[in-house]
Amino acid sequence: IGTSLPELIVNILASSQGNVDIAIGNVYGSNIVNVFFILGLSAIIRKLPLSKDTVIAEIPFSIAAIMIVGFLGNAEIWGASDTLEGLSTYDGILILFFFLLFFAYIIMTAINDRNNQTEAPPSSINKLREWSLILAGIAMLFFGGKWVVDGAVHFATLLGMSEAFIGLTIVAIGTSLPELMTSVVAARKGNVDVA
């Protein structure tokens, strides 16, 4: 969730400002960058063995997410109208429901891992400091996201390119930088499950 906050903030701002092509381009472009570029680069740095949970649950869930969004986005393609409505409010609710299912799976996995852990977590963590850093980071992401959307719209207008193209490329790569840094550092340190 942390590394996806830039996408979330950029997409909320782009959607609320009517720049839907940037939002949709960013979602699809970020997923393409994450899977093909970042995962590929991480695998070059260090072999990434897959756990049984990843193969049994997480990869199928990723494929299901793509298929559900693809189905919902194309549900009207065989209708009489030349213009597709796209994703509706009800589609958004359904997509968020599946996110909550996945999040419940992640929480259950974390609880099981913690119950099986033999080491006690460090008690020297300053919780106030950590929460302050998280909130400050979210505030900075908001302003950064606003600048990204405004800059992308201006850039697309200036160069005569579509907002969808800018969202699929520049914005997608920019909002995927946290995933890139996290995955590369994790792969170099041998934390392959994080990558």
N, C-alpha and C positions, 0 to 999 in steps of 0.2 A: 504494500500500500504506500509506503514511504517513497519509493522510487517512482510510483505512478502519480504522485500528487501534482507534478508539473502538467501531465496530460489532463488530469481532472480539472485543474484550475484554468488552463488554457481553453479547454472545451466548454466549461461553464461560461466563461467570459465570451468566447466566440459565439456560442449559441444565443446568449442573452443579447448580444449586439447584432444578431441576425446574420452572422458569418458562418452559416451552417457547413459550407464546403470546407472551411478550415478545420472545424471540429471533426467532421467525418474523415477527412484526409489525415488528420493527426492520429485518430484512433487506428485506422488501417495501416498507415505508414509506420507508426510506432511499433505495432505488432510485427510488421515485416522487418524493421530494424532490429528489434529484440531477438527474434528467432533466427534470422539468417545472418545478420552481421555480428551481434553481440555474442550469441551462443556459439557461432562459428569461430569467432576470435578467441573466446574462452577455451574452446576445445583445442585450438592450436597451441595455446599457452600450456595447457595441462589436460591430460586425458580426463574426461568427465564420465565416470561410471554412473549408471542409473540405478537408483534404489528400486526395490520392488514396488513401494508405494507410488513412485513416480510413474512407473510403467502401468500399474493397475488403475490408479485413480487420476493422477494429475494430467497425464497426456490425453487420456480419453475425455477428461473434463474440458481441456483446451480445444480439442476437436469438436466437442459438443457445442461449446460457446460459439465457435466460428459457424457451425452449421445452423444453430438457432438464429443468430443474427442474420446470416445469409438468407434463411427462409423468411424471416420476418421482413427483411428489406425487399425481398423479391416476391412477396405473397400476391401482389397485385399485377405482376408482370404479364399475366395472361388475360387481363381484363380488357375492356373496350377502350379505355382512356389511354392516351399517349403519355400522360403525365402520371408518375407514380407518387403516391402520398408519402412514401418513406416510412420511418418509424414513428408510430403514434405514441400517445401517452400510455396507452394500455401495453404497447410493446415495451416501453421503458419500464413499466411496473413488472412485467414478466422477466425482463432481463435482470432487473435488480433482485427479484426473487431468486433467480439462479445464482447470482452473486452471493446472496445470503446463505444459500445452501453450501456453496463452496467455502465460504467463510466459516460456517459451522463445522465443516470437515476439517479445516485448518486448525480451529480451536480444539477440536477433539484430538487431533494428532498431537498438538502441543501439550495437552493435558496428559496424554499417554506417555509422551516422551519425558515429561517432568516426573511422572510417577515412576518411570523406569530408571531415572537418573540417580546415581549414587552420590554425586558431589552436591554439597549445599551451595546455593547461589551466593555471590559475594554480598556482604551486608554493608559495605562501605560506600554504596552508591548514594549520592546526594540527589534525592528525588526532586526537590524544588528546582535545583539547577538544571536537571535533565528536562523537566517539563517546561521550564523557561526557554531552553534552547529549542525545543520542539515548537513551541508557540511562536517564537521569533522566526524560526525557519519557515513556518507556514505563512506568516505575514510577508516575509521576503518573497516567497513563491507567488503570493497574490500579485504583488507589484511587478515581479518579473513576468508573470503570465500576462498581465495587462500590456506590458511593453512588447511581449512577443506577438500578441494578437494585433495590436495597433501597427507594429512594424511589419508584420506579414501582410496585412491588408494594404498598407502603403507601398510595400515592395511589389506586391502583385499588380497594383494599379500602375505603378511607375514603369514596370517592365512589360506590361500588357499580358501577364500570365494569369491563369485562373487561380482563384483562391484554393481550389481543390489540389492543384499541382503544388502550390506553396505549402499547403498542409501536409501533403504526402511526402514532401522532401525536407525542406528547411525546418519547418516546425516539428515534424516527426523526429528528425535527427536531434534537434535541440532539446526537445522534451525527453529524449531517451538517454541523454548524457548521464543522469544519475545511475541508470541501469548499466551503462557501459563501464563507468568507474567502479561500481560495486562488483560487477561480475569479473572484471579484469583483476582487481585487487584480490578478490576471493580466490580466483583460479591461481594466481601467483602464490598465494599463501597456502594453497592446498585445501581450502574450504569449498570443495566442489559442490556440495549440496546448496550452498548459498548461490553460487554461480548458476 
